[in-house]
Amino acid sequence: REEERRCAEVRRCVERLVKQLEREAEQGELYCICRKPYNPTWFYISCDTCGDWFHGKCVGINAKQGSRIVEYVCDACSRTTGRTTRWVSGAAGDPAAAAAPSPH
């Protein structure tokens, strides 16, 4: 009896997982830290380390800022590699440029 109950519970879990995977497959691949499907109207940026794609809105980078990035490193890769996003020298959004004193 106990074994039958456990088997039935496992079957229910597997069925729920299969249904979830089928829903995700219907929606297409999920992106970003928010795990949403592709939306052609949103700005995306790809991590140059892992290759994952992120919505600019979710990582705090707009399209204009994105055009001034030399190399984008997502937060997860930054934590594991110690590398950080590299900006065009003096670009808006570059933390180094924000910290530099303005010329008089």
N, C-alpha and C positions, 0 to 999 in steps of 0.2 A: 504494500500500500504506500509506504513512504517513497519508495523508488518511483512508483507510478506518479505520485504527486510531484516529485522533483522533475520527472520527464515532461509532464504537462506544463510545468512552470518554465522550463527551458524552451519548450516549443513555443509558448506564448512570447517569450523574450525574443526568440529568433524571428517570429512573424512580425513583431513590432519593428525590429531592426530592418528587416527586408522592406517593409512598407516605407520606412523613413528613407532608405537608400533609393527606392523607386521614386519617391517624391523629389529627392535631390537630383536624380538623373533626369527627370522631366523638366526641372528648372534649369538644368545645365550646370556647368562647373561653378563652384562657389569661390569667391575671392575675398581678400582683405581680412582684417581682424574682425570685421562685422559679419563675415560669412554670408554675403549676399551674392546673387547671380549677377552676371555682366549687365550693365546698363550703358548703352552707347552714348547717352547724354552726359555722363559723368566723366570727370578727369581722373585718369589712373596714372600711377607711377610704379615702375618695376624696381625691385631691389636688385642692385648689381651684384650682390653676393649670392643670394638664394634663388633669385628669379621669380619670386612670388610677386603678384600684383596687388596694389593697394589703392583704395579710393583716396584721392588727395584730401578730401574733407576729413576722412578718418585719421590721417596722419598729419594734418595741419599744414598741408602744402597746396597752394592753388596752382593753376596752369602757368601763370606768369612766373611764379617762383620756380616751378618745375623746369622752366626753360633756362634757368640760371644755375642748375645743378650739374656738376661735372660727374659725380658718382653718388647715387642714392643708396644708403645702407639702412634697412629697416631696423626697428628697435630690437627685435630678437637677434638679428645678426650682429648688431652693435654690441649687445650684451655678451655674445659668445666669442666674438673676434676682437673686440676692442676698437674696431674701425668705426668711423663716423662719416656722415654725409659730407661730401666735398662740394663746395660752391665755387662758381666763377668768382675770382678775387674781387672783393668789395660788393658782391651782389646783395640785394635786399633779401633778407631771410638768413643770410650767413651770420651765425652767432659771433664770429670774429669781427665782422664789419659793424655789428650793432655795439660791440664793446669798444671799438676803436674811437678815439676822440675825433671830433669833426674838425677839418682844417678851417683856419680863420682867414 
